[in-house]
Amino acid sequence: MAAKRISSDLTELENRIGYHFKSRAYLEQALTHISAVKAPVSADAYYERLEFLGDRVLGLAIAELLYRNFPHEAEGVLSRRLATLVRKESCAQVAESWGVSPFIKLGPGEMQSGLRKKGVLLGDLCEAIIAAIYLDGGYDAARHVVEQSFGHKLHESDAARRDAKSSLQEWALGRGLPVPHYHEVKRSGPDHAPLFVIAVEVQGFSSCEAEGPSKRLAEHAAAEAFMSREGVERP
């Protein structure tokens, strides 16, 4: 009875993703966190290797979509759109739209920590699922799912805008100032769900701090906060 329930649940998830697996083992691996794997741990028992592959498959699929949908845009604009569409936040939103959270396999400690709903993990699992589809059904199947799940984001108004760090650096250099400097102010939380506080410093201005689940995201948030405070418009 339990096995039947699990099968039904995965069918429901497959319906939301828009792909039905020939081998469910790929999907199960993509949904498994290392904390749920009993020792000795095999690298093919949890999602991280799939995440590595899925990141590349997603990048190729998005690049192809952009190339086809924006035939007159220059490489620089396409690159900015690509960077926006493949970032962890975008992947996490797609994973949320699929309703992935209830299907994630976690160890007891991680279940109580709220890791199931963390954006960074959801972003990782989105990439892992894309890799699972690629391995199970080939590139065309993966590209189809990417197009269905990310396609509506192609024309979002901010997709072609420079990321916050690039915009802030351009603004500073345009005024003859040194490149903005970022440094870690604080780190808290467990290793699997850290929280970073990063400060950005621009010569002649007071520093500005922001937090995020990774140094990169915290740096971008700090740059955003600085530009908002100083009234800097992003191109």
C-alpha positions, 0 to 999 in steps of 0.5 A, spaced: 500 500 500 505 504 501 509 503 495 502 504 491 501 511 495 509 513 493 507 511 486 501 515 485 505 521 489 510 521 483 505 521 478 502 527 480 509 530 481 510 528 473 504 531 471 506 538 474 513 537 471 510 535 464 514 529 463 513 522 465 519 518 467 521 511 464 526 510 470 523 513 476 530 512 479 532 518 476 527 522 479 528 519 486 535 521 486 534 528 484 529 528 490 534 525 495 538 530 499 545 526 502 542 527 509 537 521 507 542 516 505 545 511 509 552 510 510 556 508 506 554 514 501 554 513 494 555 519 490 549 516 485 544 516 491 543 523 492 542 529 487 548 533 487 551 530 481 545 531 477 545 538 479 552 539 476 549 536 470 542 539 470 546 546 471 549 545 464 543 542 460 539 548 463 544 553 460 544 550 453 536 550 453 535 557 455 541 559 451 537 556 445 531 559 447 534 566 447 537 565 440 531 563 437 526 568 440 531 574 440 534 574 433 536 581 433 539 582 440 546 583 441 550 577 445 551 582 451 544 582 452 543 575 451 548 574 456 544 578 461 538 575 460 541 568 460 544 570 467 537 572 470 534 566 467 538 560 470 540 563 477 538 559 483 532 564 484 529 563 478 530 555 478 527 555 485 521 559 483 520 553 478 521 548 483 515 551 487 511 551 481 512 544 480 510 543 488 517 539 489 517 540 496 513 535 499 517 530 495 524 531 497 527 526 501 531 529 507 534 526 514 530 527 520 534 533 522 534 537 516 526 536 516 526 539 522 530 545 520 525 547 514 531 545 509 525 543 505 523 550 503 529 553 502 530 557 496 537 554 495 535 547 495 529 548 491 534 551 486 538 545 486 533 540 485 530 544 479 537 543 476 537 536 478 530 534 475 532 537 469 538 533 469 534 527 470 529 528 465 535 529 460 538 522 462 531 519 462 529 522 455 534 525 452 536 533 450 529 534 447 525 532 452 529 536 457 529 542 453 521 541 452 520 542 460 525 548 460 521 551 455 514 550 458 517 552 465 521 557 464 519 560 457 514 565 460 520 568 464 523 570 457 520 576 456 520 579 463 522 586 463 528 586 468 531 579 464 535 584 460 538 588 465 545 588 468 545 584 475 546 589 481 554 588 482 555 589 474 551 595 475 554 598 481 561 597 478 559 601 472 556 606 476 562 607 480 567 607 474 563 612 471 565 617 476 572 615 477 571 611 483 575 604 485 571 598 484 566 597 489 569 592 495 565 586 498 566 583 505 563 578 509 560 581 516 557 575 519 555 568 517 550 564 521 546 558 521 548 551 520 552 548 514 547 546 510 543 552 511 548 558 512 546 565 512 551 571 510 551 578 511 555 582 506 557 589 506 559 593 500 563 599 500 564 604 495 569 610 496 566 616 499 560 613 501 557 609 507 557 602 507 551 598 505 549 591 508 545 585 506 544 578 507 543 572 503 543 564 503 550 564 499 555 570 499 554 571 491 546 572 493 548 577 499 553 581 495 548 582 489 543 584 495 548 589 498 549 592 491 541 592 490 541 596 497 546 601 496 543 603 489 536 603 492 539 608 498 543 612 493 538 613 487 542 609 482 538 607 476 540 600 473 540 600 466 
